[in-house]
Amino acid sequence: MQKFTKLSSIATPFPRVNVDTDIIIPAKHLKSIKRTGFGEHAFETVRFDSEGAPIEGNVFDCERYKDANILITGDNFGCGSSREHAPWAISELGFRCIVAPSFADIFSGNCVKNGILTVELPQGDVDALVLAAEAGHEIHIDLEEQTVLCQNAKYDFEYNAAHKEMLMAGLDEVGQTLRASKAIGSYEQKQKAATPWLFTAD
């Protein structure tokens, strides 16, 4: 998993509230667990009409936001059913950070497992960042300092300490566990000595 320390980028403004995981990645596309191939279907109903034709002016295919790594969105983002495919799809669109007034708990947990930082800020601050994104201003995210900088404005955010450590180290839960590989190996050796029959091949 890629480390997240600092990020400077323009942002895509999508200030819609209550965006659920079926809007992020429709259930009909949840046919794989390979973590890839979902970006083309991300926000499908926002990007394409019922005939599959691109919707003119949608922010996700707008030329001016094509290099954005930050998504600025509305309250209660990622609500609805739990699906890790949602952050996979968002990541494939190039987003490494999402800023919103609030997130669904399961969604934000899935994001940190996939290297995406979710930043919660008050609605007024998010509104200001939406305007900055629409104007094409670069936004600077510093996870270590837990700050968002844009033009002359600075916004501080709270973040779970354990999740911060994971992102800054570039480790998911498996990677975190493997940090204790020596202790795990020592336990296995003791267990083999105490209960050798559990380790005997048929």
C-alpha positions as CSV (number, residue, x, y, z in Angstrom):
1,M,0.0,0.0,0.0
2,Q,1.3,3.5,-0.9
3,K,2.4,5.6,2.0
4,F,0.3,8.7,2.7
5,T,2.2,11.6,4.2
6,K,1.5,14.8,2.2
7,L,-0.6,15.4,-0.9
8,S,-0.9,18.5,-3.1
9,S,-3.5,18.5,-5.8
10,I,-6.4,20.2,-7.4
11,A,-9.7,18.8,-6.2
12,T,-12.9,17.5,-7.8
13,P,-16.0,19.2,-6.3
14,F,-18.9,16.9,-5.8
15,P,-20.9,18.4,-2.9
16,R,-23.8,15.9,-3.0
17,V,-25.1,14.7,0.4
18,N,-25.9,11.1,1.3
19,V,-23.9,9.5,-1.6
20,D,-24.3,5.8,-0.9
21,T,-22.0,3.0,-2.0
22,D,-24.4,2.0,-4.8
23,I,-23.8,5.4,-6.4
24,I,-20.0,5.0,-5.9
25,I,-20.0,1.5,-7.5
26,P,-23.4,-0.1,-8.5
27,A,-24.0,-3.6,-7.1
28,K,-24.3,-5.1,-10.6
29,H,-20.5,-4.6,-11.0
30,L,-19.5,-6.4,-7.8
31,K,-18.4,-9.6,-9.6
32,S,-14.7,-9.6,-8.7
33,I,-12.4,-9.3,-5.6
34,K,-9.3,-8.4,-7.7
35,R,-9.4,-4.7,-6.6
36,T,-9.1,-3.6,-10.2
37,G,-11.5,-2.8,-13.0
38,F,-14.0,-0.8,-11.0
39,G,-12.9,2.7,-11.9
40,E,-14.7,2.7,-15.2
41,H,-18.0,2.0,-13.4
42,A,-17.4,4.4,-10.5
43,F,-20.2,7.0,-10.1
44,E,-21.8,5.4,-13.2
45,T,-25.2,7.0,-12.8
46,V,-23.5,10.4,-12.4
47,R,-21.3,9.9,-15.5
48,F,-23.5,8.1,-17.9
49,D,-27.2,8.2,-19.0
50,S,-29.5,5.1,-19.2
51,E,-28.1,4.4,-22.7
52,G,-24.5,4.5,-21.5
53,A,-23.7,7.8,-23.2
54,P,-21.5,10.2,-21.2
55,I,-23.4,12.9,-19.3
56,E,-22.0,16.2,-20.5
57,G,-20.5,18.3,-17.7
58,N,-20.2,15.6,-15.0
59,V,-17.2,16.5,-12.8
60,F,-15.7,13.0,-12.9
61,D,-15.0,13.2,-16.7
62,C,-14.4,17.0,-16.8
63,E,-11.1,17.9,-18.4
64,R,-10.3,20.5,-15.8
65,Y,-10.4,18.0,-13.0
66,K,-8.7,15.1,-14.8
67,D,-5.6,15.3,-12.6
68,A,-7.4,15.7,-9.3
69,N,-6.3,13.4,-6.4
70,I,-8.7,15.0,-3.9
71,L,-12.5,14.7,-3.8
72,I,-14.5,17.3,-2.0
73,T,-18.0,16.0,-1.3
74,G,-21.1,16.2,0.9
75,D,-22.3,15.0,4.3
76,N,-22.7,11.3,5.1
77,F,-20.5,10.1,2.2
78,G,-20.3,6.4,1.7
79,C,-23.5,5.5,3.4
80,G,-25.5,2.4,2.5
81,S,-24.3,-1.2,2.1
82,S,-20.8,-2.2,3.1
83,R,-18.6,-2.9,0.1
84,E,-14.8,-2.6,-0.1
85,H,-15.3,-2.2,-3.9
86,A,-16.3,1.4,-3.2
87,P,-12.8,2.6,-2.2
88,W,-11.3,0.4,-4.9
89,A,-13.3,2.2,-7.5
90,I,-12.5,5.7,-6.0
91,S,-8.8,4.8,-6.0
92,E,-8.9,3.8,-9.6
93,L,-10.3,7.3,-10.5
94,G,-7.1,8.7,-8.9
95,F,-8.4,9.9,-5.6
96,R,-6.2,9.5,-2.6
97,C,-8.1,11.8,-0.2
98,I,-11.8,12.6,0.3
99,V,-12.9,15.6,2.3
100,A,-16.5,15.8,3.6
101,P,-18.4,16.9,6.7
102,S,-19.0,13.2,7.7
103,F,-18.5,9.7,6.4
104,A,-20.3,6.4,7.0
105,D,-18.1,4.5,9.5
106,I,-17.7,1.3,7.5
107,F,-16.8,3.2,4.4
108,S,-14.1,5.3,6.1
109,G,-12.7,2.1,7.7
110,N,-12.6,0.5,4.2
111,C,-10.8,3.6,2.9
112,V,-7.9,3.4,5.3
113,K,-7.4,-0.3,4.5
114,N,-6.9,0.8,0.9
115,G,-4.7,3.9,1.4
116,I,-7.3,6.6,1.1
117,L,-7.4,9.4,3.7
118,T,-10.9,10.6,4.8
119,V,-10.9,14.1,6.2
120,E,-13.8,15.4,8.2
121,L,-14.3,19.2,8.3
122,P,-17.2,21.4,9.4
123,Q,-19.7,22.2,6.6
124,G,-18.5,25.8,6.3
125,D,-15.0,24.7,5.7
126,V,-16.1,22.1,3.1
127,D,-18.1,24.7,1.3
128,A,-15.1,27.0,1.1
129,L,-13.0,24.1,-0.3
130,V,-15.7,23.3,-2.9
131,L,-15.4,26.9,-4.1
132,A,-11.6,26.7,-4.2
133,A,-11.9,23.4,-6.1
134,E,-14.3,25.0,-8.7
135,A,-11.8,27.8,-9.1
136,G,-8.9,25.4,-9.7
137,H,-6.9,26.2,-6.6
138,E,-4.4,23.6,-5.4
139,I,-5.2,22.0,-2.0
140,H,-2.4,20.7,0.3
141,I,-3.1,17.9,2.8
142,D,-0.6,17.1,5.5
143,L,-1.5,14.0,7.5
144,E,1.3,14.3,10.0
145,E,0.2,17.8,11.0
146,Q,-3.5,17.0,10.3
147,T,-4.0,20.1,8.3
148,V,-5.6,21.2,5.0
149,L,-4.1,24.3,3.4
150,C,-5.7,26.2,0.5
151,Q,-4.6,29.7,-0.5
152,N,-4.3,31.6,2.8
153,A,-6.7,29.3,4.8
154,K,-5.7,26.5,7.1
155,Y,-8.1,23.8,8.4
156,D,-7.2,21.4,11.2
157,F,-8.8,17.9,11.3
158,E,-9.0,15.1,13.8
159,Y,-8.0,11.6,12.7
160,N,-7.8,8.2,14.3
161,A,-4.2,7.7,15.6
162,A,-4.0,4.0,14.6
163,H,-5.3,4.7,11.1
164,K,-2.9,7.6,10.8
165,E,0.0,5.2,11.6
166,M,-1.2,2.7,9.0
167,L,-1.5,5.3,6.3
168,M,1.8,7.0,7.0
169,A,3.6,3.6,7.1
170,G,1.7,2.4,4.0
171,L,0.5,-0.7,5.8
172,D,-2.9,-2.4,5.8
173,E,-4.1,-4.6,8.6
174,V,-2.1,-7.6,7.3
175,G,1.0,-5.5,7.0
176,Q,0.5,-4.2,10.5
177,T,0.3,-7.8,11.8
178,L,3.4,-8.9,9.9
179,R,5.4,-6.3,11.8
180,A,5.3,-8.8,14.6
181,S,6.6,-11.6,12.4
182,K,9.4,-12.5,14.9
183,A,6.9,-12.9,17.8
184,I,4.6,-14.9,15.5
185,G,7.4,-17.2,14.5
186,S,8.4,-17.7,18.2
187,Y,4.9,-18.6,19.1
188,E,4.6,-21.1,16.3
189,Q,7.8,-22.8,17.4
190,K,6.6,-23.1,21.0
191,Q,3.2,-24.4,19.7
192,K,4.9,-27.0,17.5
193,A,6.9,-28.2,20.5
194,A,3.8,-28.3,22.8
195,T,1.4,-29.9,20.3
196,P,3.4,-31.5,17.5
197,W,0.4,-33.5,16.3
198,L,-1.3,-30.3,15.0
199,F,1.6,-29.8,12.6
200,T,1.9,-33.4,11.3
201,A,1.0,-33.7,7.6
202,D,-1.4,-36.5,6.6
